[in-house]
Amino acid sequence: MKIVVCVKQVPDISQAKVDPETYTIIRTGVDAVVNPFDLYAVEAALQIKDNLPQTKVTAISMGPPQAEAALKEVISMGVDDAILLSSKHFAGSDTLATSYVLSKAINQIKDVDLIITGRQAIDGDTAQVGPGIAAHLNLPLVTDVNGIVEIKPDELKIKAMTEEGYLYYFLPLPALISIGKGIGEPRMPSLRNKSRARKAIIPVWTPEEIDAEYQKIGLKGSPTQVVKIFTPEVGGEVLFIEGEPPQQAERMVEILGQRHII
């Protein structure tokens, strides 16, 4: 089985600054970490590899040159190899442009059985990139997967979280899944894999390598534009209700009714 796992390096929010003209995060020169949800995606890929030893896991990431550190980190966890998508032309990509770039890269890898992403990125919280990749590649998709129940070369049985509970799916491959935290804690890097990661040479693909159309990437290919960023005012009334719990509950219902909240 051939698996591609998508990894994003996110900025340390305490250090990040916003471009005053484009309202995008300036990532250059800012310390960064692997997006936490993507570590769960890596863990899911490695769990499959544990059960199907012939599985090959490739990590891909779109970002500036320093995003190579994120790819080396997941290699130290057990990923086989990695590819960095990096170019000034990718800068400012929204979720539509990002999913387009990642899908073009996956097409170049060829014969991919399964694509795995984290549920969402902590610097955007849109959860749109995974579904966007699936749409570009016309693949079946299951989001918020929290368990891989059974693994076959051409099918997965998976458990996914919904608002009502859990659902089990038999998912034919090729497909895409996004991963939630319930998959299990990401494994620690091994000494052997750390050594392998230090020696790893990460190839860098530009728009030319993936045959991407320039009008579909970066700011040009991003219909979503941030108009304004601001810090909302924090306020509110604090009300203390005295008495025993039954009386407190009755008083709370009375207050909410008076304010037409219930």
Buried (B, 14 or more C-beta within 10 A) or exposed (E): BBBBBBBBBBBEEEEBEEEEEBEBBBBEEBEBBBBBBBBBBBBBBBBBBEEBEEBBBBBBBBBBEBBBBBBBBBBBBBBBBBBBBBBEBBBBBBBBBBBBBBBBBBEEBEEBBBBBBBBBBBBBEBBBBBBBBBBBBEBEBBBBBBBBEEBEEEEBBBBBBEEEEEEEBEBEBBBBBBBBBBBBEBBEBEEEBBEBBEEBEBEEBEBEBBEBEEEBBBBEBBEEEBEEEEEEEEEEEEEEEEEEEEEEEEBEEEEEEEEEEE
